[in-house]
Amino acid sequence: MGDVTIDREVALPEDYTTEIRDIAQSRFSESMFFDDTKHAMISLEQNPDVSSSDYQIAQRLANQEAFDLLVEYGLGARYGEQEFPDADGRVNFRVDPTIISTDVESVLLDKDRGAERALDYFRSTGELPTLWRTVGDSRSDYLMADFLHDEGFDVAHLDVRPADGILNRPYRVITEGDLIHDDAGAAFLRHWVRTLEG
């Protein structure tokens, strides 16, 4: 895949990352694991063999530890209603729980930034397609499609967890009937395979 480039503008300090990894492995390993594939952010993922109810108990404790450590490092942090700015009055990082993970990430690290970086990369390799489809399971995932729409592309967004509420957008929002999560994503991909095969 080539060399990994880490955006230091949004990356967490390495000392903080090391400490959170140690906490996850020593105190929460029965419920979650530290995702080593992430570089600019931290993701503590639910172990596949752990029930949602058991995971959520451990998740709340781990979330609070992650926030408290951000405060201890003076990084400027937000978790739910808790907010502790840095010495300059800024909130730079957030603790963002999902149903299967907790992300500790820069407040600048949203999906629209990822879409922008992807476009920059593809522009450097040649002509861009005009048709784009994005897929996500959280409200923040709509930001990918928002960015592409604002750039003038034909975009639609597949919401694989519509029970959280489908957002009103100027582009098409797709659901796959009663299917959710991986099943919805798989149905969507099957549709495009058939479409592209003609």
C-alpha positions in Angstrom: 0.0 0.0 0.0 3.0 2.3 0.3 4.1 4.5 3.2 1.7 5.5 5.9 1.4 9.3 6.3 0.2 10.6 9.6 -1.4 14.0 9.9 0.4 15.4 13.0 -2.0 18.4 13.0 -4.8 16.0 14.2 -2.9 13.1 15.7 -2.8 12.5 19.5 0.5 12.7 21.3 2.4 9.4 21.3 2.7 9.3 25.1 -1.1 9.6 25.5 -1.6 6.9 22.9 0.8 4.6 24.7 -0.9 5.2 28.0 -4.4 4.5 26.7 -3.2 1.3 25.0 -1.7 0.1 28.3 -5.0 0.9 30.1 -7.1 -0.9 27.5 -4.8 -4.0 27.6 -4.4 -4.2 31.3 -7.9 -3.2 32.6 -10.4 -3.6 29.8 -9.1 -6.5 27.6 -12.0 -8.8 28.4 -14.4 -6.3 26.8 -12.4 -4.4 24.2 -9.2 -4.2 22.2 -7.0 -1.3 21.1 -7.1 -1.0 17.3 -3.5 -0.8 16.1 -4.6 0.0 12.5 -5.5 3.6 13.5 -2.7 6.2 13.5 -4.1 9.7 13.9 -6.9 8.6 16.3 -7.5 6.0 18.9 -10.2 3.4 18.6 -11.2 1.0 21.4 -13.2 -1.7 19.8 -15.7 -4.2 21.3 -14.5 -7.8 21.4 -16.7 -9.9 19.1 -17.5 -12.4 21.8 -18.7 -9.8 24.4 -22.4 -9.0 24.7 -23.5 -5.4 24.0 -24.7 -5.0 27.6 -21.4 -6.1 29.1 -19.4 -4.0 26.6 -21.4 -0.9 27.4 -20.6 -1.1 31.1 -16.9 -1.4 30.4 -17.1 1.2 27.7 -18.5 3.9 30.0 -15.6 3.3 32.4 -13.0 3.4 29.6 -14.5 6.5 28.1 -14.2 8.3 31.4 -10.6 7.2 31.8 -9.8 8.4 28.3 -11.4 11.8 29.0 -9.7 12.2 32.4 -6.3 11.4 30.8 -6.9 14.0 28.1 -7.5 16.5 30.9 -4.4 15.3 32.7 -2.3 15.9 29.6 -3.9 19.4 29.2 -5.0 18.6 25.7 -8.4 20.3 25.8 -11.2 17.7 25.7 -14.9 16.9 25.4 -16.9 13.9 26.4 -20.6 14.1 26.3 -21.5 17.1 28.5 -18.0 17.3 30.0 -15.6 19.8 28.6 -12.2 20.8 29.7 -10.4 23.4 27.5 -6.6 23.5 27.2 -4.5 26.5 28.5 -5.6 28.5 25.4 -9.3 27.9 26.0 -9.5 25.4 23.1 -11.2 21.9 22.9 -8.9 19.9 20.6 -10.0 16.3 21.2 -13.2 14.4 21.9 -14.1 11.0 23.3 -16.8 9.7 20.8 -18.6 6.5 21.7 -20.4 4.4 19.1 -22.4 1.1 19.6 -19.2 -1.0 19.1 -16.3 1.3 19.8 -15.0 4.5 21.4 -13.0 6.9 19.3 -10.6 9.4 20.8 -9.9 11.9 18.1 -9.2 15.5 17.1 -12.3 17.7 16.7 -10.9 18.4 13.3 -11.0 14.8 12.3 -14.4 14.4 10.7 -15.5 12.4 7.7 -15.5 15.5 5.5 -11.8 15.9 6.1 -11.3 12.3 5.0 -13.4 12.9 1.8 -11.4 16.0 1.0 -8.1 14.1 1.4 -9.5 11.3 -0.8 -10.4 13.7 -3.5 -7.0 15.4 -3.4 -5.4 11.9 -3.8 -7.6 10.9 -6.7 -7.2 14.3 -8.4 -3.5 13.7 -8.5 -4.0 10.3 -10.3 -6.3 11.5 -13.1 -9.8 12.5 -13.9 -12.4 12.1 -11.1 -15.7 10.3 -11.6 -18.8 12.4 -11.2 -20.9 9.7 -9.4 -20.1 9.1 -5.8 -21.7 6.9 -3.1 -20.9 7.0 0.6 -21.8 4.5 3.3 -22.0 5.0 7.1 -23.6 3.9 10.4 -23.5 7.2 12.2 -24.8 10.7 11.7 -21.2 12.0 11.3 -20.8 9.8 8.3 -23.1 12.1 6.3 -20.3 14.6 6.3 -18.6 12.6 3.5 -21.6 13.1 1.3 -22.0 16.7 2.4 -18.5 17.5 1.3 -18.9 15.7 -2.1 -22.2 17.4 -2.7 -20.8 20.8 -1.9 -18.0 20.1 -4.4 -20.6 19.6 -7.1 -20.6 15.8 -7.4 -23.6 13.5 -8.0 -23.7 11.9 -4.5 -26.0 9.7 -2.5 -25.5 8.3 1.0 -26.3 4.8 2.3 -27.4 4.9 5.9 -26.9 1.4 7.4 -28.3 2.4 10.8 -31.4 4.4 9.9 -33.1 3.8 13.3 -30.9 6.6 14.7 -32.8 9.0 12.4 -32.3 9.7 8.7 -30.9 13.2 8.2 -32.6 15.6 5.8 -30.1 16.3 3.0 -30.2 17.9 -0.5 -28.9 14.6 -2.0 -30.5 11.2 -1.9 -30.3 9.1 1.3 -30.5 5.4 0.7 -31.6 2.6 3.0 -31.7 -1.1 2.2 -35.3 -1.9 3.3 -35.1 -3.5 6.8 -31.5 -4.5 6.5 -28.9 -2.8 8.7 -25.1 -2.8 9.3 -23.1 -5.3 7.3 -26.3 -6.8 5.7 -27.3 -3.4 4.3 -23.8 -2.8 3.1 -23.6 -6.2 1.4 -27.0 -5.6 -0.4 -25.8 -2.2 -1.5 -22.5 -3.7 -2.9 -24.4 -6.5 -4.7 -26.6 -3.9 -6.4 -23.6 -2.0 -7.7 -21.8 -5.2 -8.8 -25.0 -6.1 -10.9 -25.2 -2.5 -12.2 -21.6 -2.3 -13.3 -21.6 -5.8 -14.8 -24.5 -4.6 -17.0 
